Amino acid sequence: MAAMKPRTGDGPMEVTKEGRSLIMRVPLEGGGRLVVELKADEAAELQECLAGVTS
C-alpha cells in the first residue's frame, strides 16, 4: 500500500493550472484547505474584486 500524506491546512495559498481550469487552494484556520476550481474569466473577476477592497 502506498504511503499517504496527512491532510493539513499548513502551507501557503497556491494556484495551479490544470487543463483549462485554475485550482486555488487556501489554508483554513483550524486545519484543512478550501479548494476552488475557477475558469480564467472568473479568476480575472476575482482579481478585480480583491483589488477593490485591498487598495
CHARMM internal coordinates of N, CA and C (Angstrom, degrees):
IC EDIT
DIST 1 N 1 CA 1.4468
DIST 1 CA 1 C 1.5286
ANGL 1 N 1 CA 1 C 108.63
DIST 1 C 2 N 1.2939
ANGL 1 CA 1 C 2 N 116.50
DIHE 1 N 1 CA 1 C 2 N 138.73
DIST 2 N 2 CA 1.4609
ANGL 1 C 2 N 2 CA 121.10
DIHE 1 CA 1 C 2 N 2 CA -179.34
DIST 2 CA 2 C 1.5212
ANGL 2 N 2 CA 2 C 110.63
DIHE 1 C 2 N 2 CA 2 C -74.34
DIST 2 C 3 N 1.3180
ANGL 2 CA 2 C 3 N 115.57
DIHE 2 N 2 CA 2 C 3 N 146.33
DIST 3 N 3 CA 1.4699
ANGL 2 C 3 N 3 CA 120.48
DIHE 2 CA 2 C 3 N 3 CA 176.53
DIST 3 CA 3 C 1.5182
ANGL 3 N 3 CA 3 C 109.31
DIHE 2 C 3 N 3 CA 3 C -69.48
DIST 3 C 4 N 1.3182
ANGL 3 CA 3 C 4 N 116.00
DIHE 3 N 3 CA 3 C 4 N 142.77
DIST 4 N 4 CA 1.4648
ANGL 3 C 4 N 4 CA 120.42
DIHE 3 CA 3 C 4 N 4 CA 179.89
DIST 4 CA 4 C 1.5227
ANGL 4 N 4 CA 4 C 109.32
DIHE 3 C 4 N 4 CA 4 C -111.38
DIST 4 C 5 N 1.3117
ANGL 4 CA 4 C 5 N 115.79
DIHE 4 N 4 CA 4 C 5 N 141.53
DIST 5 N 5 CA 1.4542
ANGL 4 C 5 N 5 CA 121.12
DIHE 4 CA 4 C 5 N 5 CA 176.59
DIST 5 CA 5 C 1.5248
ANGL 5 N 5 CA 5 C 108.84
DIHE 4 C 5 N 5 CA 5 C -81.27
DIST 5 C 6 N 1.3224
ANGL 5 CA 5 C 6 N 117.66
DIHE 5 N 5 CA 5 C 6 N 142.33
DIST 6 N 6 CA 1.4616
ANGL 5 C 6 N 6 CA 118.69
DIHE 5 CA 5 C 6 N 6 CA 176.37
DIST 6 CA 6 C 1.5245
ANGL 6 N 6 CA 6 C 110.55
DIHE 5 C 6 N 6 CA 6 C -69.84
DIST 6 C 7 N 1.3121
ANGL 6 CA 6 C 7 N 116.87
DIHE 6 N 6 CA 6 C 7 N 146.17
DIST 7 N 7 CA 1.4611
ANGL 6 C 7 N 7 CA 121.31
DIHE 6 CA 6 C 7 N 7 CA 177.83
DIST 7 CA 7 C 1.5145
ANGL 7 N 7 CA 7 C 108.40
DIHE 6 C 7 N 7 CA 7 C -90.33
DIST 7 C 8 N 1.3144
ANGL 7 CA 7 C 8 N 116.41
DIHE 7 N 7 CA 7 C 8 N 113.18
DIST 8 N 8 CA 1.4583
ANGL 7 C 8 N 8 CA 120.41
DIHE 7 CA 7 C 8 N 8 CA 178.58
DIST 8 CA 8 C 1.5082
ANGL 8 N 8 CA 8 C 108.84
DIHE 7 C 8 N 8 CA 8 C -130.44
DIST 8 C 9 N 1.3108
ANGL 8 CA 8 C 9 N 115.67
DIHE 8 N 8 CA 8 C 9 N 162.77
DIST 9 N 9 CA 1.4564
ANGL 8 C 9 N 9 CA 121.45
DIHE 8 CA 8 C 9 N 9 CA 176.57
DIST 9 CA 9 C 1.5081
ANGL 9 N 9 CA 9 C 111.98
DIHE 8 C 9 N 9 CA 9 C -87.00
DIST 9 C 10 N 1.3326
ANGL 9 CA 9 C 10 N 116.57
DIHE 9 N 9 CA 9 C 10 N -2.40
DIST 10 N 10 CA 1.4567
ANGL 9 C 10 N 10 CA 119.87
DIHE 9 CA 9 C 10 N 10 CA -179.19
DIST 10 CA 10 C 1.5132
ANGL 10 N 10 CA 10 C 110.20
DIHE 9 C 10 N 10 CA 10 C -68.22
DIST 10 C 11 N 1.3091
ANGL 10 CA 10 C 11 N 114.73
DIHE 10 N 10 CA 10 C 11 N 148.56
DIST 11 N 11 CA 1.4488
ANGL 10 C 11 N 11 CA 119.52
DIHE 10 CA 10 C 11 N 11 CA 177.76
DIST 11 CA 11 C 1.5139
ANGL 11 N 11 CA 11 C 110.74
DIHE 10 C 11 N 11 CA 11 C 117.64
DIST 11 C 12 N 1.3090
ANGL 11 CA 11 C 12 N 115.79
DIHE 11 N 11 CA 11 C 12 N 166.51
DIST 12 N 12 CA 1.4630
ANGL 11 C 12 N 12 CA 120.24
DIHE 11 CA 11 C 12 N 12 CA -175.96
DIST 12 CA 12 C 1.5267
ANGL 12 N 12 CA 12 C 112.69
DIHE 11 C 12 N 12 CA 12 C -79.46
DIST 12 C 13 N 1.3188
ANGL 12 CA 12 C 13 N 114.79
DIHE 12 N 12 CA 12 C 13 N 162.93
DIST 13 N 13 CA 1.4606
ANGL 12 C 13 N 13 CA 120.06
DIHE 12 CA 12 C 13 N 13 CA 169.86
DIST 13 CA 13 C 1.5196
ANGL 13 N 13 CA 13 C 105.98
DIHE 12 C 13 N 13 CA 13 C -68.20
DIST 13 C 14 N 1.3303
ANGL 13 CA 13 C 14 N 117.45
DIHE 13 N 13 CA 13 C 14 N 141.03
DIST 14 N 14 CA 1.4568
ANGL 13 C 14 N 14 CA 119.23
DIHE 13 CA 13 C 14 N 14 CA -179.35
DIST 14 CA 14 C 1.5195
ANGL 14 N 14 CA 14 C 110.78
DIHE 13 C 14 N 14 CA 14 C -146.14
DIST 14 C 15 N 1.3152
ANGL 14 CA 14 C 15 N 114.54
DIHE 14 N 14 CA 14 C 15 N 153.96
DIST 15 N 15 CA 1.4591
ANGL 14 C 15 N 15 CA 121.37
DIHE 14 CA 14 C 15 N 15 CA 175.46
DIST 15 CA 15 C 1.5291
ANGL 15 N 15 CA 15 C 106.98
DIHE 14 C 15 N 15 CA 15 C -132.42
DIST 15 C 16 N 1.3333
ANGL 15 CA 15 C 16 N 115.59
DIHE 15 N 15 CA 15 C 16 N 130.74
DIST 16 N 16 CA 1.4537
ANGL 15 C 16 N 16 CA 120.71
DIHE 15 CA 15 C 16 N 16 CA 177.67
DIST 16 CA 16 C 1.5179
ANGL 16 N 16 CA 16 C 109.02
DIHE 15 C 16 N 16 CA 16 C -127.45
DIST 16 C 17 N 1.3213
ANGL 16 CA 16 C 17 N 115.56
DIHE 16 N 16 CA 16 C 17 N 154.10
DIST 17 N 17 CA 1.4580
ANGL 16 C 17 N 17 CA 120.73
DIHE 16 CA 16 C 17 N 17 CA 177.38
DIST 17 CA 17 C 1.5122
ANGL 17 N 17 CA 17 C 108.30
DIHE 16 C 17 N 17 CA 17 C -98.42
DIST 17 C 18 N 1.3193
ANGL 17 CA 17 C 18 N 115.83
DIHE 17 N 17 CA 17 C 18 N 125.55
DIST 18 N 18 CA 1.4627
ANGL 17 C 18 N 18 CA 121.63
DIHE 17 CA 17 C 18 N 18 CA 177.91
DIST 18 CA 18 C 1.5260
ANGL 18 N 18 CA 18 C 107.49
DIHE 17 C 18 N 18 CA 18 C -129.44
DIST 18 C 19 N 1.3157
ANGL 18 CA 18 C 19 N 115.73
DIHE 18 N 18 CA 18 C 19 N 105.99
DIST 19 N 19 CA 1.4640
ANGL 18 C 19 N 19 CA 120.12
DIHE 18 CA 18 C 19 N 19 CA -176.17
DIST 19 CA 19 C 1.5205
ANGL 19 N 19 CA 19 C 109.73
DIHE 18 C 19 N 19 CA 19 C 65.95
DIST 19 C 20 N 1.3160
ANGL 19 CA 19 C 20 N 116.67
DIHE 19 N 19 CA 19 C 20 N -126.09
DIST 20 N 20 CA 1.4660
ANGL 19 C 20 N 20 CA 121.11
DIHE 19 CA 19 C 20 N 20 CA 179.56
DIST 20 CA 20 C 1.5200
ANGL 20 N 20 CA 20 C 112.53
DIHE 19 C 20 N 20 CA 20 C -93.55
DIST 20 C 21 N 1.3297
ANGL 20 CA 20 C 21 N 117.49
DIHE 20 N 20 CA 20 C 21 N -1.33
DIST 21 N 21 CA 1.4573
ANGL 20 C 21 N 21 CA 121.54
DIHE 20 CA 20 C 21 N 21 CA -175.87
DIST 21 CA 21 C 1.5171
ANGL 21 N 21 CA 21 C 111.56
DIHE 20 C 21 N 21 CA 21 C -107.43
DIST 21 C 22 N 1.3268
ANGL 21 CA 21 C 22 N 115.22
DIHE 21 N 21 CA 21 C 22 N 159.43
DIST 22 N 22 CA 1.4543
ANGL 21 C 22 N 22 CA 123.17
DIHE 21 CA 21 C 22 N 22 CA 171.41
DIST 22 CA 22 C 1.5211
ANGL 22 N 22 CA 22 C 106.46
DIHE 21 C 22 N 22 CA 22 C -109.07
DIST 22 C 23 N 1.3246
ANGL 22 CA 22 C 23 N 117.05
DIHE 22 N 22 CA 22 C 23 N 132.57
DIST 23 N 23 CA 1.4576
ANGL 22 C 23 N 23 CA 122.37
DIHE 22 CA 22 C 23 N 23 CA 179.59
DIST 23 CA 23 C 1.5250
ANGL 23 N 23 CA 23 C 107.67
DIHE 22 C 23 N 23 CA 23 C -109.94
DIST 23 C 24 N 1.3421
ANGL 23 CA 23 C 24 N 116.07
DIHE 23 N 23 CA 23 C 24 N 118.13
DIST 24 N 24 CA 1.4604
ANGL 23 C 24 N 24 CA 121.86
DIHE 23 CA 23 C 24 N 24 CA -179.47
DIST 24 CA 24 C 1.5210
ANGL 24 N 24 CA 24 C 108.11
DIHE 23 C 24 N 24 CA 24 C -106.68
DIST 24 C 25 N 1.3358
ANGL 24 CA 24 C 25 N 116.28
DIHE 24 N 24 CA 24 C 25 N 127.99
DIST 25 N 25 CA 1.4681
ANGL 24 C 25 N 25 CA 122.20
DIHE 24 CA 24 C 25 N 25 CA 178.44
DIST 25 CA 25 C 1.5246
ANGL 25 N 25 CA 25 C 108.37
DIHE 24 C 25 N 25 CA 25 C -117.70
DIST 25 C 26 N 1.3265
ANGL 25 CA 25 C 26 N 115.25
DIHE 25 N 25 CA 25 C 26 N 121.62
DIST 26 N 26 CA 1.4660
ANGL 25 C 26 N 26 CA 121.34
DIHE 25 CA 25 C 26 N 26 CA -176.42
DIST 26 CA 26 C 1.5275
ANGL 26 N 26 CA 26 C 108.51
DIHE 25 C 26 N 26 CA 26 C -120.48
DIST 26 C 27 N 1.3536
ANGL 26 CA 26 C 27 N 118.04
DIHE 26 N 26 CA 26 C 27 N 120.87
DIST 27 N 27 CA 1.4647
ANGL 26 C 27 N 27 CA 119.29
DIHE 26 CA 26 C 27 N 27 CA 177.29
DIST 27 CA 27 C 1.5302
ANGL 27 N 27 CA 27 C 110.23
DIHE 26 C 27 N 27 CA 27 C -66.81
DIST 27 C 28 N 1.3239
ANGL 27 CA 27 C 28 N 115.86
DIHE 27 N 27 CA 27 C 28 N 144.07
DIST 28 N 28 CA 1.4591
ANGL 27 C 28 N 28 CA 121.57
DIHE 27 CA 27 C 28 N 28 CA -178.74
DIST 28 CA 28 C 1.5215
ANGL 28 N 28 CA 28 C 110.87
DIHE 27 C 28 N 28 CA 28 C -111.80
DIST 28 C 29 N 1.3233
ANGL 28 CA 28 C 29 N 116.21
DIHE 28 N 28 CA 28 C 29 N 150.67
DIST 29 N 29 CA 1.4575
ANGL 28 C 29 N 29 CA 120.29
DIHE 28 CA 28 C 29 N 29 CA 174.20
DIST 29 CA 29 C 1.5162
ANGL 29 N 29 CA 29 C 107.97
DIHE 28 C 29 N 29 CA 29 C -64.42
DIST 29 C 30 N 1.3033
ANGL 29 CA 29 C 30 N 116.85
DIHE 29 N 29 CA 29 C 30 N 138.47
DIST 30 N 30 CA 1.4535
ANGL 29 C 30 N 30 CA 120.59
DIHE 29 CA 29 C 30 N 30 CA -179.53
DIST 30 CA 30 C 1.5186
ANGL 30 N 30 CA 30 C 113.09
DIHE 29 C 30 N 30 CA 30 C 87.60
DIST 30 C 31 N 1.3266
ANGL 30 CA 30 C 31 N 117.55
DIHE 30 N 30 CA 30 C 31 N 1.37
DIST 31 N 31 CA 1.4563
ANGL 30 C 31 N 31 CA 121.25
DIHE 30 CA 30 C 31 N 31 CA 177.52
DIST 31 CA 31 C 1.5164
ANGL 31 N 31 CA 31 C 112.62
DIHE 30 C 31 N 31 CA 31 C 101.57
DIST 31 C 32 N 1.2927
ANGL 31 CA 31 C 32 N 115.08
DIHE 31 N 31 CA 31 C 32 N 161.44
DIST 32 N 32 CA 1.4511
ANGL 31 C 32 N 32 CA 121.09
DIHE 31 CA 31 C 32 N 32 CA -179.46
DIST 32 CA 32 C 1.5138
ANGL 32 N 32 CA 32 C 112.20
DIHE 31 C 32 N 32 CA 32 C 89.48
DIST 32 C 33 N 1.3060
ANGL 32 CA 32 C 33 N 115.29
DIHE 32 N 32 CA 32 C 33 N 174.00
DIST 33 N 33 CA 1.4609
ANGL 32 C 33 N 33 CA 121.06
DIHE 32 CA 32 C 33 N 33 CA -179.98
DIST 33 CA 33 C 1.5153
ANGL 33 N 33 CA 33 C 108.84
DIHE 32 C 33 N 33 CA 33 C -138.89
DIST 33 C 34 N 1.3174
ANGL 33 CA 33 C 34 N 114.90
DIHE 33 N 33 CA 33 C 34 N 143.22
DIST 34 N 34 CA 1.4524
ANGL 33 C 34 N 34 CA 121.82
DIHE 33 CA 33 C 34 N 34 CA 172.45
DIST 34 CA 34 C 1.5216
ANGL 34 N 34 CA 34 C 106.37
DIHE 33 C 34 N 34 CA 34 C -91.25
DIST 34 C 35 N 1.3247
ANGL 34 CA 34 C 35 N 117.56
DIHE 34 N 34 CA 34 C 35 N 123.50
DIST 35 N 35 CA 1.4643
ANGL 34 C 35 N 35 CA 121.95
DIHE 34 CA 34 C 35 N 35 CA -179.51
DIST 35 CA 35 C 1.5186
ANGL 35 N 35 CA 35 C 107.44
DIHE 34 C 35 N 35 CA 35 C -114.57
DIST 35 C 36 N 1.3622
ANGL 35 CA 35 C 36 N 115.72
DIHE 35 N 35 CA 35 C 36 N 123.51
DIST 36 N 36 CA 1.4595
ANGL 35 C 36 N 36 CA 121.88
DIHE 35 CA 35 C 36 N 36 CA -177.53
DIST 36 CA 36 C 1.5221
ANGL 36 N 36 CA 36 C 108.57
DIHE 35 C 36 N 36 CA 36 C -125.95
DIST 36 C 37 N 1.3289
ANGL 36 CA 36 C 37 N 116.61
DIHE 36 N 36 CA 36 C 37 N 132.26
DIST 37 N 37 CA 1.4551
ANGL 36 C 37 N 37 CA 121.90
DIHE 36 CA 36 C 37 N 37 CA 175.22
DIST 37 CA 37 C 1.5255
ANGL 37 N 37 CA 37 C 108.07
DIHE 36 C 37 N 37 CA 37 C -99.53
DIST 37 C 38 N 1.3268
ANGL 37 CA 37 C 38 N 117.00
DIHE 37 N 37 CA 37 C 38 N 126.23
DIST 38 N 38 CA 1.4610
ANGL 37 C 38 N 38 CA 122.89
DIHE 37 CA 37 C 38 N 38 CA -177.29
DIST 38 CA 38 C 1.5136
ANGL 38 N 38 CA 38 C 110.75
DIHE 37 C 38 N 38 CA 38 C -125.53
DIST 38 C 39 N 1.3174
ANGL 38 CA 38 C 39 N 115.44
DIHE 38 N 38 CA 38 C 39 N 150.02
DIST 39 N 39 CA 1.4596
ANGL 38 C 39 N 39 CA 121.32
DIHE 38 CA 38 C 39 N 39 CA 168.23
DIST 39 CA 39 C 1.5242
ANGL 39 N 39 CA 39 C 106.78
DIHE 38 C 39 N 39 CA 39 C -88.99
DIST 39 C 40 N 1.3334
ANGL 39 CA 39 C 40 N 117.42
DIHE 39 N 39 CA 39 C 40 N 163.87
DIST 40 N 40 CA 1.4665
ANGL 39 C 40 N 40 CA 121.45
DIHE 39 CA 39 C 40 N 40 CA -177.16
DIST 40 CA 40 C 1.5236
ANGL 40 N 40 CA 40 C 111.97
DIHE 39 C 40 N 40 CA 40 C -58.83
DIST 40 C 41 N 1.3385
ANGL 40 CA 40 C 41 N 118.17
DIHE 40 N 40 CA 40 C 41 N -40.58
DIST 41 N 41 CA 1.4626
ANGL 40 C 41 N 41 CA 119.83
DIHE 40 CA 40 C 41 N 41 CA -179.34
DIST 41 CA 41 C 1.5350
ANGL 41 N 41 CA 41 C 111.15
DIHE 40 C 41 N 41 CA 41 C -69.72
DIST 41 C 42 N 1.3126
ANGL 41 CA 41 C 42 N 117.79
DIHE 41 N 41 CA 41 C 42 N -32.77
DIST 42 N 42 CA 1.4648
ANGL 41 C 42 N 42 CA 120.86
DIHE 41 CA 41 C 42 N 42 CA 176.43
DIST 42 CA 42 C 1.5279
ANGL 42 N 42 CA 42 C 110.62
DIHE 41 C 42 N 42 CA 42 C -68.59
DIST 42 C 43 N 1.3360
ANGL 42 CA 42 C 43 N 116.82
DIHE 42 N 42 CA 42 C 43 N -38.08
DIST 43 N 43 CA 1.4625
ANGL 42 C 43 N 43 CA 120.79
DIHE 42 CA 42 C 43 N 43 CA 177.72
DIST 43 CA 43 C 1.5243
ANGL 43 N 43 CA 43 C 110.57
DIHE 42 C 43 N 43 CA 43 C -65.09
DIST 43 C 44 N 1.3314
ANGL 43 CA 43 C 44 N 117.60
DIHE 43 N 43 CA 43 C 44 N -39.53
DIST 44 N 44 CA 1.4670
ANGL 43 C 44 N 44 CA 121.22
DIHE 43 CA 43 C 44 N 44 CA 178.34
DIST 44 CA 44 C 1.5300
ANGL 44 N 44 CA 44 C 110.45
DIHE 43 C 44 N 44 CA 44 C -64.81
DIST 44 C 45 N 1.3301
ANGL 44 CA 44 C 45 N 117.07
DIHE 44 N 44 CA 44 C 45 N -39.97
DIST 45 N 45 CA 1.4660
ANGL 44 C 45 N 45 CA 121.08
DIHE 44 CA 44 C 45 N 45 CA 177.90
DIST 45 CA 45 C 1.5303
ANGL 45 N 45 CA 45 C 110.63
DIHE 44 C 45 N 45 CA 45 C -65.85
DIST 45 C 46 N 1.3351
ANGL 45 CA 45 C 46 N 117.26
DIHE 45 N 45 CA 45 C 46 N -40.59
DIST 46 N 46 CA 1.4593
ANGL 45 C 46 N 46 CA 121.58
DIHE 45 CA 45 C 46 N 46 CA 176.88
DIST 46 CA 46 C 1.5209
ANGL 46 N 46 CA 46 C 110.37
DIHE 45 C 46 N 46 CA 46 C -62.31
DIST 46 C 47 N 1.3234
ANGL 46 CA 46 C 47 N 116.86
DIHE 46 N 46 CA 46 C 47 N -41.25
DIST 47 N 47 CA 1.4609
ANGL 46 C 47 N 47 CA 121.45
DIHE 46 CA 46 C 47 N 47 CA 178.88
DIST 47 CA 47 C 1.5252
ANGL 47 N 47 CA 47 C 110.66
DIHE 46 C 47 N 47 CA 47 C -60.39
DIST 47 C 48 N 1.3237
ANGL 47 CA 47 C 48 N 117.47
DIHE 47 N 47 CA 47 C 48 N -43.90
DIST 48 N 48 CA 1.4676
ANGL 47 C 48 N 48 CA 121.35
DIHE 47 CA 47 C 48 N 48 CA 178.38
DIST 48 CA 48 C 1.5264
ANGL 48 N 48 CA 48 C 111.17
DIHE 47 C 48 N 48 CA 48 C -62.93
DIST 48 C 49 N 1.3271
ANGL 48 CA 48 C 49 N 117.03
DIHE 48 N 48 CA 48 C 49 N -42.72
DIST 49 N 49 CA 1.4613
ANGL 48 C 49 N 49 CA 121.05
DIHE 48 CA 48 C 49 N 49 CA -179.79
DIST 49 CA 49 C 1.5281
ANGL 49 N 49 CA 49 C 111.00
DIHE 48 C 49 N 49 CA 49 C -63.54
DIST 49 C 50 N 1.3352
ANGL 49 CA 49 C 50 N 116.70
DIHE 49 N 49 CA 49 C 50 N -43.15
DIST 50 N 50 CA 1.4611
ANGL 49 C 50 N 50 CA 120.45
DIHE 49 CA 49 C 50 N 50 CA -179.46
DIST 50 CA 50 C 1.5285
ANGL 50 N 50 CA 50 C 111.14
DIHE 49 C 50 N 50 CA 50 C -68.91
DIST 50 C 51 N 1.3233
ANGL 50 CA 50 C 51 N 117.00
DIHE 50 N 50 CA 50 C 51 N -36.95
DIST 51 N 51 CA 1.4679
ANGL 50 C 51 N 51 CA 120.22
DIHE 50 CA 50 C 51 N 51 CA 178.88
DIST 51 CA 51 C 1.5253
ANGL 51 N 51 CA 51 C 110.51
DIHE 50 C 51 N 51 CA 51 C -63.78
DIST 51 C 52 N 1.3235
ANGL 51 CA 51 C 52 N 116.73
DIHE 51 N 51 CA 51 C 52 N -34.08
DIST 52 N 52 CA 1.4603
ANGL 51 C 52 N 52 CA 121.10
DIHE 51 CA 51 C 52 N 52 CA -179.86
DIST 52 CA 52 C 1.5180
ANGL 52 N 52 CA 52 C 113.67
DIHE 51 C 52 N 52 CA 52 C -67.38
DIST 52 C 53 N 1.3254
ANGL 52 CA 52 C 53 N 118.15
DIHE 52 N 52 CA 52 C 53 N -28.46
DIST 53 N 53 CA 1.4672
ANGL 52 C 53 N 53 CA 120.31
DIHE 52 CA 52 C 53 N 53 CA -178.19
DIST 53 CA 53 C 1.5177
ANGL 53 N 53 CA 53 C 113.61
DIHE 52 C 53 N 53 CA 53 C -102.86
DIST 53 C 54 N 1.3277
ANGL 53 CA 53 C 54 N 117.74
DIHE 53 N 53 CA 53 C 54 N -10.77
DIST 54 N 54 CA 1.4639
ANGL 53 C 54 N 54 CA 119.65
DIHE 53 CA 53 C 54 N 54 CA -179.50
DIST 54 CA 54 C 1.5212
ANGL 54 N 54 CA 54 C 113.19
DIHE 53 C 54 N 54 CA 54 C -103.45
DIST 54 C 55 N 1.3068
ANGL 54 CA 54 C 55 N 117.16
DIHE 54 N 54 CA 54 C 55 N -8.32
DIST 55 N 55 CA 1.4831
ANGL 54 C 55 N 55 CA 119.91
DIHE 54 CA 54 C 55 N 55 CA -179.25
DIST 55 CA 55 C 1.5056
ANGL 55 N 55 CA 55 C 111.57
DIHE 54 C 55 N 55 CA 55 C -89.95
END
COOR INIT
IC SEED 1 N 1 CA 1 C
IC BUILD
